[in-house]
Amino acid sequence: MRPPSENHIVLTLNCGSSSLKFGLFSARGAGLERLIHGEAEAIGTPQARFSATVHAGEPISETVAIATPADAAQRVFALLADRSAPEPSAVGHRIVHGGPSVRRHCVINAEILAELEAAQIFAPLHTPPAIKVLKLAQAHYQAQPHVACLDTAFHFPLPDVARRLPIAAALQADGVERYGFHGLSCESIVHQLGGSIPERLVIAHLGSGSSVTAVLAGRSIDTTMGLTPSGGVMMATRSGDLDPGLLAFLIGRHGLDRDRLEATIDRDAGMKGVSGLSGDMRQLRAAHGDPGATLATRMFVYSVRKAIAGMAAALEGIDQLVFTGGIGENDAETRAEVSAGLSWLAIPHVRVLPAKEDEQIARHALSLERGRR
């Protein structure tokens, strides 16, 4: 299945806390062809699955023990070797948070890697496993450039009224400001809209992690997530925005240390915490009549609806609303419930578009790889 030698080949690795999406792309000129793509999901659980689609081949789907995203990456490398896939000329990595120093998509060197490692504290669910996958990939593909594609880059720089957090100025020296996330997803929506992008666009990326972003003339001007991917709307297992006094209460009354506090707001909160069942919207929708599941979905819809209205205020109107992400693309019930509460906005156009993050990673990796030649 090896493409012609003049093609550029890029491997994309999109690492989550319990998942790894991957893609192998061939590029000639401005076009991208997906050769292989797939995902390892529910990593670290008995339900772990590995699936892949190989161009002109039978799909692969298997339940297999995968303990960590790094183990999933090893499975990806084995698949590529087994299918005689072409060697990539570059490897692109989704990095959720680069901290205050790494704000643009860039080729990774020792200095950049050190900055990314220092920024792990900003996204403890996402960045540590991504760094492990990155190092494993560097060892496997030693001759190729590795590119960091930042989920924060699309939001840099936000206007000062959106970027600045209402805390003492001295804390900004620690990088305390609004960064915003799901930037690669937002970039992919802007790319798909192309010349038809409206002046005032709101993107609702709804999935295990969810955020709502205001885009004015193609640029992010505000977004719900802030310093970390924990803030904003209610999510699957993350709380979203909370009264900051609650954190002081939990520390003072219950003596929570940093790890227990992080687990409380990132792993055991959101729809999982409210329902007592799961943070997976599919399971909550299937739990007909369960009061906890019903309340969790209602609260999720309510928080998203409020966020969209807030972004419409930031834009001084809204010309188009785009739903994307796992829930946004696949759960028509959620889209209908969110939209029903926004009829007063009289949104001219509501669309559903896929979050093509891996294609964006491939574009950035190829651009930076070609720039080094």
Helices and strands as residue ranges (DSSP letters): E 8-15, E 20-28, E 31-41, E 49-54, E 60-63, H 69-82, E 90-95, E 106-107, H 110-118, G 119-122, H 127-140, E 146-150, G 153-155, H 160-163, G 169-174, H 183-193, G 194-196, E 200-205, E 211-216, E 219-223, H 244-254, H 258-266, H 270-275, H 281-286, H 291-315, E 320-324, H 325-330, H 332-340, G 343-345, E 349-352, H 357-371
